[in-house]
Structures are given as structure tokens and as C-alpha cells.
Amino acid sequence: MHTQTQLAEYRMAERHAQAQAYRLAKAAKPERELRTRIGWTLVEVGLRLATPAPATT
């Protein structure tokens, strides 16, 4: 096989892999939003636990 043909096939495979990685990264975006909501919920719960209870007299 010619060198130019092999190089073209290699570049095509590399671009295909990059496109696949981009699609996977784009599909993973909603996870980040869920992770952010869970994180802020944990912060809120931690603040509630850290706040002293009002004194009852």
C-alpha cells in the first residue's frame, strides 16, 4: 500500500476517534448539572447541621 494512502487512513481514523470523544463528552454534560445540584444540596444540609439550634428556655 502507498504511504499516502496509509497516512490518509490514519488521519481519517484519528478524526473519527476525535468525533466520538466529542459526542461522548457532549452526552456527559447533564451529569455535571446533576453533580452540581447534589453538591449544593450537600452544602445546604451541612450548613443546617452546623447551625446551632435555638436555645429553648
N, C-alpha and C positions, 0 to 999 in steps of 0.2 A: 504494500500500500504506500502511496506517496506521503511524504512528510506533511504537505499542506493539507491533505485530506484528514490525516490523523489529528493535526492541530485544530482544524475546524470542528471535528467531532468532540475533541476535548473541550473546546470553548462552549460548544452547544450544551454539553453535559454540565459544565460549570454554571452556565446561565440557568439551566433547568433547576439545579440544586439551589441557586440563589432565589429563584421564584418560589420554590417550595418552602424555603425558610421564611420568606416574606409572608406567604399565605398562613403558615403556622403561627407566626408572630402576630399577625392581624387577628387571627381567630382567638388568640390567648388574651386579647385586650379585656374582655368582660371579666376575666378572673381578677385582674388588677382592681377593677371597680369593686368587686365583692371583697377583695382583700382589704381595700381601704375602708369600706363600711364596717367590716369586722374589727379592724384596728381601732377606729374611732369609738365603736361600741365598748371595746375593752377599756379604752381610756376613760370613758364616761363611768363605767362600772367601778374602775379603780378610784376615780375621784369621789364617787359616792361612798366607797368603803373607807377612804382616807379622811373624809369629813367627819369631825366628831359629832356625835349625836347630841341634840339639845338636852340640857340638864333639866330633869323633872324634879321639882321641889314641892 
